[in-house]
Amino acid sequence: MNNLFSPTKGAGFSFCRTAVGASDFGLYAYSYSEVDGDYDMEKFSIKREEKTVIPYIQKAFKYNPELYLFASPWSPPAWMKYSGLMDRGDEFPEKNYLKDDPKIYEAYALCFSKYITAYEKEGIKIDRLIIQNENDIATKYPSCVMPVEQMGKFVKTYLNPRFKTDDINTKIWAGTFRTAGQIDAIEFASNKEYHESFAGIGIQYTSTKYIQDIKTLLPEMPIMHTEGSCYNGNNTEDQASKRLGEVAQYINYGVTNYCYWNMILNETTESGWGWKQNSLINIDRENKTVTYNPDYSVIALISKCLQSGVVRVANYSSAIIISVKKDNKIFVLIQNNKNKADKYELDIINQNSRQVKIPANSVSIIQLDI
C-alpha cells in the first residue's frame, strides 16, 4: 500500500477508480440490491464489500489522505434489466438493457444514493460517479448497454433530483464512452440537452481524433480518462514500453488524468469470467510472493509528476513527451526507444537551452527549475 499510494515513498496514486458492485474482475456477479422488486431499497447492503474492498480503499486513504475516488457500475442490479442478469450479456444482447420504466429509474437512483451514503459512513468519499462503464457493449461479464438518450433522461429526471433531495455532493459524469464500435461520446457532446445535467465526460480506449471532436463541441466541459489498455495478462516489458505513449495520447490532448485499472491481481491474472489482464502487481496466493510488473515501474514514475495541481505546458518534439509545470519547476517525461543512449536538447522560451542524455530504451523524467 505504501508503494502504491504514499506520495513520498511510493507512486503516490491520487486519482483512483472503484466499481459500484461487481466489475469484469469480480469473482462473480453481485450488486447491493439483490431482492427483486425492492424499489425502496429496504434490503440494500454493501456487506459483500466489507471484507476486502472497503478495507483496501480505507488503507489507500490512510497512505494518501488527498486521494480522489471515482466510481462506476458495470451493470445495474439484475432485476432492473430486461435480461434479469448482470452478466451473460453476450448471450442475450437484445435484453442487456436497463428497463425503461420510471419505477426502475427511481429505484436505481435511490440505489446510487444509498451506495454513496453507505461508503461515506465507512470514511470513504466518492468524489465522482460515472453512470455506466462502457455503455455500448454486451459481454459475458457484468455489462449494460445504455444509449446516450437513456443516460441523459435517467440523470436529468431521476438521479440529479435524488442527489439534491438527499444532499449528496458527488458529481455526476457521463460515460464511460469508448468510441470503439460507435461514437456515443460525440453524440453526447453534440446534444446540448444533456450538458447541464453532467459535470464532465469519462472516456477510455478513445483515439485523439475523437478527443479533439469532443473538445471542439464542448470546450468548457472537462474530460477524464477512466481505464488504460489492459492487454492480456502477460505483463511484458514491451507492453510497459507503450505506457508513456498511451498516457501522452490523453494528457497532450486535454484530458485531465490517466487511470491505469488493475492495481493487483492474483497469479492467474484472470477474473471470474476467465478474462486475463495486466496489472501493476501480482500476488501468488499459494507461494505468498509479490511480483512488481514492468507496468508498475513506468506508471509509478509517471505518477510522481502527474499529480493534482500540475499544469500541462505545450511542447514541440518528435519524441514521446509530456511536459507539466508546478511550483516553478517543469517536469519533462520523455521516452528513448533507441538501443543506445541519446542526447536531447531542451529549449525554453527566454532561457538558455539545456542538453541531456537519456538512457537507451527508457522512460525518464527531467526536472528543470524555472
C-alpha positions as CSV (number, residue, x, y, z in Angstrom):
1,M,0.0,0.0,0.0
2,N,2.9,2.3,0.7
3,N,4.4,1.6,-2.7
4,L,1.1,2.3,-4.4
5,F,-0.3,5.3,-2.6
6,S,2.4,7.1,-0.5
7,P,3.2,10.5,-2.1
8,T,6.7,10.4,-0.6
9,K,7.7,6.8,-0.5
10,G,5.7,5.3,-3.4
11,A,3.9,6.0,-6.6
12,G,1.5,8.5,-4.9
13,F,-1.6,7.4,-6.8
14,S,-4.0,10.2,-6.2
15,F,-7.0,9.7,-8.5
16,C,-8.4,6.2,-8.5
17,R,-11.4,4.1,-9.5
18,T,-13.7,1.7,-7.8
19,A,-16.6,-0.4,-9.1
20,V,-20.2,0.1,-8.0
21,G,-20.8,-3.6,-7.3
22,A,-19.2,-6.3,-9.5
23,S,-16.8,-5.4,-12.3
24,D,-15.3,-7.6,-15.0
25,F,-12.7,-8.5,-12.4
26,G,-15.1,-9.5,-9.6
27,L,-15.2,-13.1,-8.6
28,Y,-18.8,-13.3,-9.6
29,A,-21.7,-11.0,-10.4
30,Y,-23.3,-9.2,-7.4
31,S,-25.0,-5.9,-6.6
32,Y,-26.1,-4.1,-3.5
33,S,-29.8,-4.7,-4.3
34,E,-30.3,-8.5,-4.8
35,V,-34.1,-8.7,-3.9
36,D,-36.3,-8.5,-7.0
37,G,-38.8,-5.6,-6.7
38,D,-37.1,-3.9,-3.7
39,Y,-37.9,-0.5,-5.1
40,D,-37.5,1.2,-1.7
41,M,-34.0,-0.4,-1.2
42,E,-35.0,-1.9,2.1
43,K,-32.7,-4.8,1.5
44,F,-29.8,-2.6,0.2
45,S,-26.4,-3.8,1.6
46,I,-22.7,-3.3,1.0
47,K,-21.9,-6.3,3.2
48,R,-20.2,-8.1,0.3
49,E,-17.5,-5.5,0.2
50,E,-16.9,-5.1,4.0
51,K,-14.3,-7.9,4.0
52,T,-11.9,-6.8,1.2
53,V,-12.9,-3.8,-1.0
54,I,-13.7,-1.3,1.8
55,P,-10.7,-2.1,4.0
56,Y,-8.4,-1.8,0.9
57,I,-9.8,1.6,0.0
58,Q,-9.6,2.8,3.6
59,K,-5.9,1.8,3.6
60,A,-5.4,3.7,0.4
61,F,-6.7,6.9,2.1
62,K,-4.5,6.2,5.1
63,Y,-1.4,6.3,2.9
64,N,-2.7,9.2,0.8
65,P,-5.4,11.3,2.5
66,E,-5.5,13.6,-0.6
67,L,-6.8,10.7,-2.7
68,Y,-9.7,11.3,-5.1
69,L,-12.0,8.4,-5.8
70,F,-14.4,7.9,-8.7
71,A,-16.9,5.1,-9.1
72,S,-18.8,3.4,-11.9
73,P,-21.1,0.4,-12.3
74,W,-20.5,-2.4,-14.8
75,S,-24.2,-3.4,-14.5
76,P,-27.3,-2.4,-12.6
77,P,-28.8,-5.0,-10.3
78,A,-30.1,-8.0,-12.3
79,W,-33.8,-7.4,-11.6
80,M,-33.6,-3.9,-13.1
81,K,-32.6,-5.2,-16.5
82,Y,-34.7,-6.9,-19.2
83,S,-32.5,-9.9,-19.1
84,G,-32.8,-10.4,-15.3
85,L,-29.0,-11.0,-15.3
86,M,-26.0,-8.8,-14.5
87,D,-23.7,-10.9,-16.7
88,R,-24.1,-13.1,-19.8
89,G,-25.0,-10.1,-21.9
90,D,-23.3,-11.8,-24.9
91,E,-26.0,-14.5,-24.8
92,F,-28.9,-12.1,-24.5
93,P,-27.6,-8.8,-26.1
94,E,-31.1,-7.6,-27.0
95,K,-32.1,-7.8,-23.3
96,N,-28.9,-6.4,-21.8
97,Y,-30.5,-3.0,-21.1
98,L,-31.8,-1.1,-18.0
99,K,-35.6,-1.3,-18.1
100,D,-37.2,1.8,-19.5
101,D,-39.6,2.2,-16.5
102,P,-40.0,5.2,-14.1
103,K,-40.1,2.8,-11.1
104,I,-36.8,1.3,-12.1
105,Y,-35.2,4.7,-12.7
106,E,-36.3,5.8,-9.3
107,A,-35.1,2.6,-7.6
108,Y,-31.7,2.8,-9.4
109,A,-31.3,6.5,-8.4
110,L,-32.0,5.5,-4.8
111,C,-29.5,2.7,-5.1
112,F,-26.8,5.1,-6.1
113,S,-27.7,7.5,-3.3
114,K,-27.5,4.7,-0.7
115,Y,-24.2,3.5,-2.1
116,I,-22.5,6.9,-1.7
117,T,-24.0,7.4,1.8
118,A,-23.0,3.9,2.9
119,Y,-19.4,4.5,1.8
120,E,-19.3,7.9,3.5
121,K,-20.2,6.1,6.7
122,E,-17.1,4.0,6.2
123,G,-15.0,7.1,5.8
124,I,-14.8,6.9,2.0
125,K,-15.8,9.8,-0.1
126,I,-16.9,9.1,-3.7
127,D,-15.9,12.3,-5.5
128,R,-17.4,11.4,-8.9
129,L,-19.9,8.9,-10.2
130,I,-19.8,7.8,-13.8
131,I,-23.2,6.4,-14.8
132,Q,-22.3,3.3,-16.8
133,N,-19.0,1.6,-17.7
134,E,-18.6,1.1,-21.4
135,N,-22.2,1.8,-22.2
136,D,-22.1,0.3,-25.7
137,I,-21.3,-3.4,-25.2
138,A,-22.9,-6.6,-24.0
139,T,-20.4,-9.1,-22.6
140,K,-20.1,-12.3,-20.7
141,Y,-19.1,-10.4,-17.6
142,P,-21.3,-7.7,-16.0
143,S,-22.3,-5.1,-18.5
144,C,-25.2,-3.0,-19.6
145,V,-26.0,-1.2,-22.8
146,M,-27.2,2.3,-22.0
147,P,-27.9,4.6,-25.0
148,V,-27.0,8.3,-24.6
149,E,-30.6,9.2,-24.7
150,Q,-31.5,6.9,-21.8
151,M,-28.4,8.0,-19.8
152,G,-29.4,11.7,-20.2
153,K,-33.0,11.0,-19.2
154,F,-32.1,9.0,-16.2
155,V,-29.6,11.5,-14.8
156,K,-31.7,14.6,-15.6
157,T,-35.1,13.4,-14.4
158,Y,-34.2,10.9,-11.7
159,L,-30.6,10.9,-10.4
160,N,-29.9,14.6,-10.1
161,P,-33.2,15.2,-8.2
162,R,-32.5,12.3,-5.9
163,F,-29.0,13.6,-5.1
164,K,-30.4,17.0,-4.4
165,T,-33.1,15.6,-2.1
166,D,-30.5,13.5,-0.2
167,D,-28.0,16.3,-0.1
168,I,-25.3,14.3,-1.9
169,N,-22.5,16.4,-3.4
170,T,-20.9,13.6,-5.5
171,K,-20.5,14.9,-9.1
172,I,-22.2,13.0,-11.9
173,W,-20.3,12.4,-15.1
174,A,-21.4,11.0,-18.4
175,G,-19.8,7.8,-19.8
176,T,-17.7,5.8,-19.8
177,F,-17.6,6.2,-23.5
178,R,-15.2,4.1,-25.7
179,T,-15.9,5.3,-29.3
180,A,-14.8,1.8,-30.3
181,G,-17.8,0.5,-32.0
182,Q,-19.9,3.6,-32.1
183,I,-19.5,7.3,-31.3
184,D,-21.7,7.8,-28.2
185,A,-19.2,10.4,-26.8
186,I,-19.7,12.6,-29.9
187,E,-23.5,12.1,-29.7
188,F,-23.4,13.3,-26.1
189,A,-21.1,16.2,-26.8
190,S,-23.3,17.4,-29.8
191,N,-26.6,17.4,-27.9
192,K,-26.9,20.5,-25.6
193,E,-29.9,19.0,-23.9
194,Y,-27.6,16.7,-21.8
195,H,-24.9,19.1,-20.8
196,E,-26.3,20.8,-17.8
197,S,-27.0,17.5,-16.1
198,F,-23.4,16.4,-16.1
199,A,-20.2,17.7,-14.6
200,G,-18.0,16.1,-17.3
201,I,-17.3,13.2,-19.7
202,G,-15.5,9.9,-18.9
203,I,-13.7,8.2,-21.8
204,Q,-11.5,5.1,-22.3
205,Y,-9.9,3.5,-25.4
206,T,-10.5,6.7,-27.3
207,S,-8.4,7.9,-30.2
208,T,-7.1,11.5,-30.3
209,K,-9.4,12.5,-33.2
210,Y,-12.5,11.8,-31.1
211,I,-11.0,13.7,-28.1
212,Q,-10.4,16.7,-30.4
213,D,-14.0,16.4,-31.6
214,I,-15.3,16.4,-28.1
215,K,-13.2,19.4,-27.1
216,T,-14.4,21.3,-30.2
217,L,-18.1,20.6,-29.3
218,L,-17.7,21.1,-25.6
219,P,-14.6,23.2,-24.9
220,E,-15.6,24.1,-21.3
221,M,-16.6,20.6,-20.2
222,P,-13.7,18.5,-18.6
223,I,-12.9,15.1,-19.8
224,M,-11.5,12.3,-17.6
225,H,-9.7,9.1,-18.5
226,T,-11.2,6.0,-16.8
227,E,-9.3,2.9,-17.9
228,G,-6.0,2.1,-19.5
229,S,-5.2,-0.6,-22.1
230,C,-5.5,-3.9,-20.2
231,Y,-3.6,-6.2,-22.6
232,N,-3.6,-10.0,-21.9
233,G,-2.0,-10.7,-18.5
234,N,1.4,-11.3,-19.9
235,N,2.9,-8.2,-18.2
236,T,5.8,-7.8,-20.6
237,E,8.4,-5.1,-20.8
238,D,7.3,-4.4,-24.4
239,Q,3.8,-3.7,-23.2
240,A,5.1,-1.4,-20.4
241,S,7.2,0.5,-23.0
242,K,3.9,1.6,-24.6
243,R,2.6,3.2,-21.5
244,L,4.0,6.7,-21.7
245,G,2.7,7.0,-25.3
246,E,-0.7,5.9,-24.1
247,V,-0.7,8.5,-21.3
248,A,0.6,11.2,-23.6
249,Q,-2.3,10.4,-26.0
250,Y,-4.7,11.7,-23.4
251,I,-2.8,14.3,-21.4
252,N,-1.5,16.1,-24.5
253,Y,-5.0,16.3,-26.0
254,G,-6.6,18.0,-22.9
255,V,-7.8,15.1,-20.8
256,T,-7.2,15.9,-17.1
257,N,-5.9,12.5,-15.9
258,Y,-4.9,8.9,-16.7
259,C,-6.3,5.9,-14.9
260,Y,-4.5,2.5,-15.3
261,W,-7.1,0.0,-13.9
262,N,-5.9,-3.3,-12.2
263,M,-3.5,-2.5,-9.4
264,I,-3.2,-6.0,-8.0
265,L,-4.3,-9.4,-9.5
266,N,-3.5,-12.9,-8.4
267,E,-1.2,-15.4,-10.0
268,T,-3.7,-16.4,-12.7
269,T,-4.3,-12.8,-13.9
270,E,-7.9,-14.0,-14.5
271,S,-11.3,-12.7,-13.5
272,G,-14.2,-14.9,-12.5
273,W,-15.1,-15.0,-16.2
274,G,-11.7,-16.2,-17.4
275,W,-10.7,-12.7,-18.6
276,K,-6.9,-12.1,-18.4
277,Q,-5.5,-8.6,-18.0
278,N,-2.2,-6.9,-17.0
279,S,-1.7,-5.4,-13.5
280,L,0.9,-3.4,-11.6
281,I,1.3,-6.2,-9.1
282,N,0.6,-9.9,-8.9
283,I,0.3,-11.8,-5.7
284,D,0.8,-15.6,-5.8
285,R,-1.7,-16.9,-3.1
286,E,0.0,-20.3,-2.7
287,N,3.6,-19.3,-2.6
288,K,2.9,-16.0,-0.8
289,T,5.1,-14.0,-3.2
290,V,4.6,-10.5,-4.6
291,T,5.7,-9.5,-8.1
292,Y,6.0,-5.9,-9.3
293,N,5.4,-6.0,-13.0
294,P,7.1,-3.7,-15.6
295,D,3.9,-1.6,-15.8
296,Y,4.4,-0.6,-12.2
297,S,7.9,0.9,-12.9
298,V,6.5,3.1,-15.7
299,I,3.2,4.1,-14.2
300,A,4.7,4.8,-10.7
301,L,7.4,7.0,-12.4
302,I,4.8,8.9,-14.4
303,S,2.5,9.3,-11.4
304,K,5.2,11.2,-9.4
305,C,4.8,14.1,-11.9
306,L,1.1,13.9,-12.9
307,Q,-0.3,15.0,-9.6
308,S,-3.1,17.3,-8.7
309,G,-2.2,20.9,-9.3
310,V,0.2,20.4,-12.2
311,V,-0.4,22.2,-15.4
312,R,0.4,20.8,-18.8
313,V,2.7,23.1,-21.0
314,A,2.9,22.9,-24.7
315,N,5.9,21.3,-26.3
316,Y,7.4,20.7,-29.7
317,S,9.1,17.3,-30.2
318,S,9.0,14.3,-32.4
319,A,9.7,12.1,-29.3
320,I,7.0,10.7,-27.0
321,I,6.9,13.5,-24.4
322,I,4.7,15.2,-21.8
323,S,5.6,18.5,-20.2
324,V,4.0,19.7,-17.0
325,K,4.7,22.6,-14.6
326,K,4.3,23.2,-10.8
327,D,6.0,25.4,-8.2
328,N,8.5,27.0,-10.6
329,K,9.5,23.6,-11.9
330,I,9.0,22.0,-15.3
331,F,8.9,18.2,-15.5
332,V,9.6,16.6,-18.9
333,L,8.6,13.0,-19.3
334,I,10.4,11.6,-22.3
335,Q,11.0,8.2,-23.9
336,N,14.0,7.0,-25.7
337,N,13.1,3.9,-27.8
338,K,16.6,3.5,-29.2
339,N,19.0,0.7,-28.3
340,K,21.6,3.3,-27.3
341,A,21.6,6.4,-25.1
342,D,20.6,9.6,-27.0
343,K,21.0,13.3,-26.4
344,Y,18.1,15.7,-26.3
345,E,18.1,19.5,-26.3
346,L,15.5,21.3,-24.2
347,D,14.8,24.8,-25.3
348,I,12.6,27.0,-23.1
349,I,11.5,30.5,-24.2
350,N,13.7,33.2,-22.7
351,Q,16.1,30.7,-21.2
352,N,19.3,29.0,-22.2
353,S,18.9,25.6,-23.8
354,R,20.0,22.5,-21.9
355,Q,21.2,19.2,-23.3
356,V,20.6,15.9,-21.5
357,K,21.4,12.3,-22.2
358,I,18.6,9.8,-21.9
359,P,19.5,6.1,-21.3
360,A,18.7,3.5,-24.0
361,N,15.1,2.0,-24.0
362,S,14.0,4.1,-21.1
363,V,11.3,6.4,-19.8
364,S,12.9,9.3,-18.0
365,I,11.9,12.5,-16.1
366,I,13.9,15.7,-16.5
367,Q,13.3,18.3,-13.8
368,L,14.0,21.9,-14.7
369,D,13.9,24.9,-12.4
370,I,12.4,28.0,-14.0
